[in-house]
Amino acid sequence: MRFTLLAATSVFALAAAAAPALAQDPAAAAPAPAVSNGQQVLVFEPAFFADQTPNTALDMVNRVPGFRLNDGDGSRGFEGAVGNVLINGSRPASKNDTGSSVLGRTLASQVVRVELIRGGATGIDMQGYSVVVNVITSSESSRQAVLTANATLFDGGQDLYGGSLQFTARDGERTWGFTLSDGMSMSDSNGAGPAIRRAADGSVLRREDFLNDGYGGSNSLRGNFSSPFLGGKIDLTARYGVEDWHSFTVLTSPDTWRESRYDNDGSFGEVGVVYTRPLSERLSLETRFIHEFSDFDNVSTYNENMGAGPAPEQRFESVGDSSETILRSLVRWERSEAITLETGGEVAYNRLDTTQALSDGGIPVPLPSASVIVEETRGEVFGRGTWRINSDLTLEGGLRLEASTISQSGDADQEKSFYFAKPRALLTWTPMADNQLRLRFEREVGQLDFGDFAASAELSDENVLGGNADLEPEERWISEITYERRFWGDGVVSIGYRHDEIVNAIDRIPLEDGLSAVGNIGEGTLDQLSLNLTIPTDRLGIAGGQFGFRNDWNKTEVTDPTTGELRPISGVRARQAVISFQQDIPTWRLNWNVAWIPRLGQPTYDPDQTLEWRGADYFELAAEYKPAASLSIRAQLTVWDEFVVERTVFADRAAPRPISYVETRDIDPRTFVSLRLRKTF
């Protein structure tokens, strides 16, 4: 509690200046409005962000009304795996050099404008997103650097420190730079609390004290280079780094002790090349090459003493390496101001080589697919077009044809080939200013996680997963409608409904010998209602403020492969509303914000147990002070008072699956403060 009070005081000290600003003249605080460049594109000039005194382009993009930055999921391939940020009309040279990374090393003074593209625009590759931003930067010669120092301080946990140095030089059309990074990894749900195991009748079988923690980090070096080349432009990037992660869970009582630990060390790297060239006045070429690689070495252990002396140690070890190589090229034809056509292709090769071993007291325990090599060769051709039917109506349509072969060797030898046609259509209608309706229909095919082909273990939850050589990609037929209304300058309300018909849904399946695995469980559905609301409060008498609310309500349904009954899909959160308020106070060079998540949670359904975590009242309070245009100091306090993990273990897989016991861990997550000092040069 003492730590919490001191942390809260430090944050409120930065935010205390908010009170005098509440009485400011709202008209005087109103930002410069966005400019409409056609119905689908809103242009935000630097003056729009003046009250926020941004240091970097990332600060600016994070304040674009109605936009939520997404760096992509980083899955295999390029199409559909990258984010919703473009820089000067193109995405970064590598999937892992994300849009937010590039924006974070671009000074705000280098930004000419930020374009919010809704539904598509001429010459813009939407990559499956309905909304993207395109950041246009200056070509003036410059030298710029961003120095950042970070710290995360836990109340009773492992404190973490990190930072980065980013340098970029520009000489006309030629740029080069580097990034030195000392990154941090953490979990916000670690803490202490009681753990109670009850029998099916509710009687207490065991009471324990629970404690866990998890932390890690990475060190990396990235270089970037861009220059005119052979009548076009070439972008190069390369990165290499090392990373680690460590975690433990301990449960104790006066007579018992249980402990699980996990340690991982690895390295990673990548090379990315993008070459773009105009072939004629309306014809252009873009070619990409990406190669990524990584290796890992991890160990999980479980030890216990239940009163009769130490039990034999359970140990799970996994070592391996993976890589991905992509070559992609497309030709874009801007036939007219109203019509843009693209065609191209992508080939990719992916590989995972891993070996696992499980032992109990030093005695090996056989595992299915313990040592495997998984390889995928995939090719895709695509064509798409954007047709601006009139000033109010735009249609984007396309078709991707994918063929792939996945082979597995080692403990299981198997090869499968897949063929998919993936159509997409997006219709954008803007019947009047500040009103837009978007309709999307698309078939998406998921990328398999190669780690699911190999065995794995969750020793802290007494669960071992076997590998599955029969995995097939999950398919989704998606229908989506979204209505967006803009008001009061930077106010936005959008509401959307999405329905997915899922084929070969991926979840947990039963295996022989009491094991389970990740596998396909048949057909399923997803129904999602989304609401995103931003209300500027200037007209309500609070200058420079914004109230926000966003939530996705998800309802999923699939047939459980063990019980045959309908249930939700594992890993999908039913809801997670975020209620927030933020305020800019230019006269004090300060902005502050508070966010509250009332409820959150997520279930996982295994043949032998069901695990569900639930949380409530997650609070973030932050303030950022900018004593100079080139310096910012940010502090954030995170408080989460309720986090419950409930594990229901079944005595038998056969219906009606009698309950063996229910273990509830009522954790009080550690309060922590995040500090950031950023200096730009």
Protein Blocks (a to p, Z undefined) as FASTA:
>chain_A
ZZmmmmmmmmmmmmmmmmmmmmpcfklmpccddddebjkbccddfklmmmnopabfklmm
mmgghiacdebjoigcjehpaccbdeehiacfbfklcfklmmmmpcfklpmbdcddehia
ehiafkopabdcdddddfbdcddddddddddddehiacdddddddddddehjaccddddd
ddddddfkbccdddddddfkopafbdcddddddddddddddddddddeehiacddddddd
ddddddddddddfkbccddddddddddddddddddddfbfkbccdddddddddddddddd
ddddehiapadddddddddddddddddddddddfblkbccddddddddddddddddddee
hiacddehkbccdddddddddddddddfblmbccdddddddddddddehjbccddddddd
dddddddddfbghiacddddddddddddfklmpccddfknopacdddfkbccdddddddd
dddddeehiaccdddddddddehiacddddehhiacdddebjaddddddddddddfklno
pghiacdddddddddddddfklopacddehiafbdcddddddddfknopacdddddfbgc
dddddfkbccddddehiacddddddfbfkbccdddddddfbdcddddddfbfbdghiafb
dcdddddddddddddddddZZ
